[in-house]
Amino acid sequence: MEKVDNSSLRDDDPRLAEVVALVRAGKKIRAIKLYRQITGANFQDASDAIDRMA
């Protein structure tokens, strides 16, 4: 997967659709892992982003 700068992601970014689906399904750890793959974020930043999505 292509890594991108976190600041370039928007709520309607299609790459985040799967992350949002995982969050909605209660699969937080998998959502964090995928978010990190997409964005290159560290664990804490990814966890915080997932918490904001929940």
Order of alpha helices (4+ residues) and beta strands (2+ residues): alpha-alpha-alpha
